[in-house]
Amino acid sequence: MTAAAPPGQTAVDYHERTKHHWHRFARSAGYMDWDNQPAPFRTYGDTSTIPLPLAPSDPELDYAALYQPAATPPAPFSRFSLGRLLELSLGLSAWKAVSGQRWALRINPSSGNLHPTEAYLLALGVPNLPDGIYHYHPLDHVLEERARLTTEQTRALGGQLALPGLWVVLSSIFWREAWKYGERAYRYCQHDIGHALAALSLAARLQGWRLLRLAAADTDIAAAFGFDRTPWQPMEAEEPALLAALVPVDAPHPPAVFSGEAIDLLSTIAVKGRPNPLSARHQDWPVISRVSIACRQPHTTAPLPSPADGPRSSQPEPASQPAAAIIRQRRSAQAFDPDGELDRASFFRILDRTLPRTACAPFDGAIGPPRISLVLFVHRIRGLASGLYAFIRHPDHLESLRRLSSPAFAWEPATPDQPLYRLASGDFRAEALNLSCRQEIAGWSTFSLGMLARFAPEVTDTPWVYRHLFWEAGLIGQVLYLEAEARGVRGTGIGCYFDDPVHELLGLQDRTWQSLYHFTIGVPVEDPRLQTLPAYFHLGPERRTTEEPK
């Protein structure tokens, strides 16, 4: 019998196995089984639901202020403020309709609009909300009760956790992505966790809160929130990704660890609700289970590391649109005007916003030090020469990338205000298009990019970092989505690209750096056939209220 590979090697092997190549794509079904497409929403039967109010108006916070350390005074924890948080992070953004078909779009982006990410909450001491564990159902904007706590249980937890309090768990349903993308699905599920984490973090700032990831093993999260006691359908179980606390931004010492005593107590509580079946048939991809087990967060008592602080923004901005309006209007562009342009100042502001800053959302969530820098294909930026560029998100990345990349690169500073370097001049549209699985959106945009992550030996030594790399990429992607909307253009995340050909273009010959995610921003071409409907038109106007529910 062959000995099992160490977890770090399992993660590296999975990454190599799921690369796209010029001559073949990563393993998948090879066709779309539309009749068996997973149901787009997870819901629980045999349990009660608690409707969340839909706010009649949005917070007035300006978009530019959303990224400031203390943008607005903290709102009290309440059913109303929780409803607003979830509506502006994981809720619906709109409906699209054409030829008699209708489908929902959501605030948080997702690969193929498949949405493998689910959210659960622990609420303690929140007015008008019974203490308990809940699942958020975005279609109906309700909380589905999974466990209600007794007064004695709440009192016991109050000795371990700060009350009142709200905690959030994000989890993944791998089948939702594997149905379409096969073995590469695990990557996309982690991207989606990053997008959802950023969406929650930014929506929390609208409330004057901060989203802070806590140190907790995946098995402990599963036990505390009842994942290990849920009757999942075969192939449709959820894998917990992270646990985070919602804390006021002015909290002097926010908690960094979810207490072991609280986990022990919660793990004894029975959970309610039977998850709905998502598909009638499934195709198993065993490599996803193997890498998922290998990359689980282990037990730890050490506080989670914070990202190293980036420079303060050198791009002051006048007042712009309301932050909530930008969040609600985020879409993925399907096509771009090849003659569209973006001005130089907007381009630099977009890049500046991706720099990690410890006091600013969404990079203050304690997922680890910054490990990603960007390689940019600049196509049509007014005032900036077309070419290949590098944007260094942390100073420690510069020497390594210069040493390991092609010796032909110029590494010429493009501006004194930002860590942007010109590598080579010229028209790189064809390269950008071809490397992103020959998709026109990468070449006909104003610019596109690849996210390069420090990969080895980090993943080999600490396999759960493999997930964190994709989470960081998703955080960056969400910022790029919103920044594009704020500058009057539109973005699209690209999960399909030819991995090693990207490295070859850059002259990277080992696994020190790996490309994890592509993105593109341009002037969108809208499809006039599509009709857009309001996000929650199906619930009726009575759900929009300024009154706190009884």
Secondary structure, DSSP 8 states (H G I E B T S, - for coil): ------HHHHHHHHHHHT-BBTTB-----SS--GGG---SS--EESS-EEE--B-SS----BGGGGGSTT-S------HHHHHHHHHTTTSEEEEEEETTEEEEEESS--GGG---EEEEEEEES-TTS-SEEEEEETTTTEEEEEEE--HHHHHHHHTTS-SSEEEEEEEE-HHHHHHHHGGGHHHHHHHHHHHHHHHHHHHHHHTTEEEEE-B--HHHHHHHTTGGGS---TT---EEEEEEEEEETT-SS---B--HHHHHHHTTS----EE----S-----HHHHHHHHHT------S-----------S------SBHHHHHHH--B-S-B-TT--EEHHHHHHHHHHTS--TTSTTTTS-S-S--EEEEEEE-SEETB--EEEEE-SSHHHHHHHHHHS-TT---EES-TTS-EEEEEES--HHHHHHHTTT-HHHHSSSEEEEEEEE-TTHHHH-TTHHHHHHHHHHHHHHHHHHHHHHTT-EEEEE---BHHHHHHHHT--SSSEEEEEEEEEE-B---TT-EEE-TTGGG-GGGB-SS---
